[in-house]
């Protein structure tokens, strides 16, 4: 008989843990133990440290789910990922060793969601309201999208230059959800990430934030991954 892993949800840039609310409700209703911590977004090293902090108090095997830059955070765990049994990428970056976000994004034209990205005096990058509502969260009700915009967490611009070490997906099973209408991270880039990591892949017609606009499909993929990495149930 197989048990179920814990689930830790990793938000990306210009979002916070609340972006997972719809997914959390569905997973909890299915009996999963779920965490969706807040990440500082000060540097990749700080974000990875926060993820390790949360992993330390997980009671047993854990499935990680990352959205967008959250994929960068969980990928950067490398081979040192105690208790992690699988990775689920949701329209997320899945870089390989030696790659950086900045180098990858510079290979193509600026995407609509990032067209007016601006950096403040302290070196943090923010999205404009128009780009956020109409492109980043294009298939979310505008009233809800404006709430998401209001709570956006900026990303330290230095994170675009952080170079990936050995990626965690090389030693863990992975799943990937491609957002076909993504205007932040090109869908073709998502497909390339998924293909080279050998991920079990699904595609849905959503914007860059499917966990908000299509929480059922996202929760279904997470549950599928959790069942695939089922762990022995504890003996009593």
C-alpha positions in Angstrom: 0.0 0.0 0.0 1.3 3.5 -0.9 1.1 6.6 1.2 1.2 10.1 0.0 4.0 12.7 0.0 3.7 16.1 1.6 3.4 18.9 -1.0 5.4 22.2 -0.9 4.3 24.8 -3.4 6.9 27.4 -4.5 5.7 30.7 -5.9 7.5 32.6 -8.5 8.4 36.3 -9.1 5.7 38.9 -9.0 3.5 36.6 -6.9 3.3 35.3 -3.4 2.1 32.1 -1.6 -1.6 33.2 -1.9 -1.5 32.6 -5.7 -1.8 28.9 -4.9 -5.0 29.3 -2.9 -7.3 27.5 -5.3 -4.9 24.6 -5.7 -4.3 24.4 -1.9 -8.1 24.0 -1.3 -8.3 21.2 -3.7 -5.3 19.3 -2.5 -6.3 19.7 1.2 -9.8 18.4 0.3 -8.0 15.3 -1.1 -6.2 14.8 2.1 -2.7 16.1 1.2 -0.5 18.0 3.7 0.4 21.2 1.9 2.7 24.2 2.5 3.0 27.3 0.4 5.7 29.5 2.1 6.6 33.0 1.2 10.0 33.5 -0.5 12.1 36.6 0.0 13.1 37.1 -3.7 16.3 38.8 -2.5 18.6 36.3 -4.3 18.5 32.8 -5.5 20.7 31.7 -2.6 18.2 33.2 -0.1 15.2 31.6 -1.8 16.9 28.2 -1.9 17.7 28.6 1.8 14.0 29.4 2.6 13.0 26.2 0.7 15.5 24.1 2.6 14.2 25.7 5.9 10.7 24.5 5.0 11.8 21.1 3.9 13.5 20.5 7.2 10.2 20.3 9.1 8.4 18.2 6.6 7.5 14.9 8.1 8.5 12.5 5.4 8.9 12.5 1.6 7.9 15.7 -0.1 6.8 16.6 -3.6 7.9 20.1 -4.8 5.8 22.2 -7.1 7.3 25.4 -8.6 5.7 28.1 -10.7 7.8 30.3 -13.0 10.9 31.5 -11.0 9.8 29.0 -8.4 11.1 26.3 -10.8 14.5 28.0 -10.6 14.4 27.8 -6.8 13.6 24.1 -6.6 16.0 23.3 -9.5 18.8 25.0 -7.6 18.5 22.4 -4.8 20.7 20.2 -7.0 21.4 16.7 -5.8 21.2 17.9 -2.1 17.4 17.6 -1.7 16.7 15.3 1.3 13.2 13.9 1.4 12.3 15.4 -2.0 10.8 12.6 -4.2 9.7 14.6 -7.3 9.4 17.9 -9.0 6.3 19.5 -10.7 7.0 22.5 -12.9 4.0 24.8 -13.6 4.9 27.1 -16.5 8.3 27.2 -14.8 12.0 27.6 -15.5 13.9 24.4 -15.6 17.4 25.5 -16.4 20.4 23.3 -16.9 23.9 23.6 -15.4 25.7 26.8 -16.6 22.5 28.6 -17.7 21.0 31.8 -16.3 17.6 33.4 -16.5 19.0 36.5 -18.2 20.9 34.6 -20.8 17.8 32.5 -21.6 15.4 35.4 -21.8 17.8 37.4 -24.0 17.6 34.8 -26.8 14.2 36.1 -27.9 12.1 39.2 -28.0 10.8 40.6 -24.7 7.5 38.9 -23.9 4.4 41.1 -23.4 4.2 40.5 -19.7 7.7 41.8 -19.2 7.6 44.7 -21.7 7.6 47.5 -19.2 9.5 45.8 -16.4 11.2 48.4 -14.2 13.8 48.2 -11.5 13.6 50.4 -8.4 16.4 52.2 -6.6 17.2 49.1 -4.5 17.6 46.8 -7.5 14.2 45.0 -7.5 12.2 44.4 -10.6 8.5 45.1 -10.8 5.7 44.6 -13.4 3.4 47.4 -14.5 -0.3 47.1 -13.8 -1.3 46.9 -17.5 1.3 44.2 -18.3 0.3 42.2 -15.2 -3.4 42.3 -15.7 -3.5 42.0 -19.5 -0.6 39.7 -20.1 0.8 38.1 -17.0 -2.6 37.1 -15.7 -4.5 37.5 -19.0 -7.1 34.8 -18.3 -7.9 35.8 -14.7 -10.9 37.9 -13.9 -9.6 41.5 -14.0 -10.8 42.3 -10.5 -8.9 39.3 -9.2 -5.9 40.1 -11.4 -5.6 43.5 -9.9 -5.5 42.0 -6.4 -2.7 39.7 -7.5 -0.9 42.8 -9.0 -1.3 44.6 -5.7 0.4 41.9 -3.7 3.2 41.1 -6.3 6.6 40.4 -4.8 9.4 42.0 -6.8 12.4 40.0 -7.8 16.0 41.1 -7.2 17.3 42.0 -10.7 20.6 40.2 -9.7 18.7 36.9 -9.9 18.7 37.1 -13.7 22.4 36.7 -13.6 22.6 33.7 -11.2 24.1 30.7 -12.9 22.5 27.3 -12.3 24.6 24.6 -10.8 23.7 20.9 -11.1 19.9 20.9 -11.6 17.7 18.8 -9.3 15.7 17.4 -12.2 18.7 15.4 -13.2 18.2 13.2 -10.2 14.5 13.4 -9.6 11.3 12.4 -11.5 9.6 15.4 -13.0 6.3 16.6 -14.4 5.6 19.7 -16.4 2.5 21.8 -17.1 2.8 23.9 -20.3 0.7 27.1 -20.4 -0.2 27.3 -24.0 -1.1 31.0 -23.9 1.7 32.2 -21.7 2.8 35.7 -22.4 5.6 35.8 -19.8 7.6 32.6 -20.5 7.2 31.4 -24.1 5.3 28.1 -24.3 8.0 26.8 -26.7 10.6 27.4 -24.0 8.5 25.5 -21.5 8.2 22.6 -24.0 12.0 22.6 -24.4 12.5 22.5 -20.6 10.0 19.6 -20.3 11.6 17.6 -23.1 15.2 17.8 -22.0 14.3 16.8 -18.4 12.2 13.9 -19.7 9.2 15.3 -17.8 5.7 13.8 -18.0 4.0 16.7 -19.7 0.5 18.1 -20.0 -0.6 21.3 -21.8 -3.6 23.5 -21.0 -4.8 26.7 -22.7 -4.0 29.2 -19.9 -2.0 32.3 -19.2 1.2 32.3 -17.1 -0.8 31.7 -13.9 -2.7 28.5 -14.4 -2.7 27.8 -10.7 -5.0 30.8 -10.4 -7.1 30.5 -13.6 -7.2 26.7 -13.9 -6.6 25.3 -10.4 -8.4 22.0 -11.1 -6.0 21.0 -13.8 -3.0 22.1 -11.8 -4.2 20.2 -8.7 -4.9 17.1 -10.9 -1.3 17.1 -12.2 0.1 17.5 -8.7 -2.1 14.6 -7.5 -1.0 12.5 -10.5 2.7 13.1 -9.6 2.0 12.5 -5.9 0.5 9.1 -6.7 3.3 8.2 -9.0 5.9 8.8 -6.3 3.7 7.1 -3.7 5.7 6.2 -0.6 5.1 3.3 1.8 2.5 4.0 4.3 3.8 4.0 7.9 3.3 0.8 9.9 1.3 1.0 13.1 
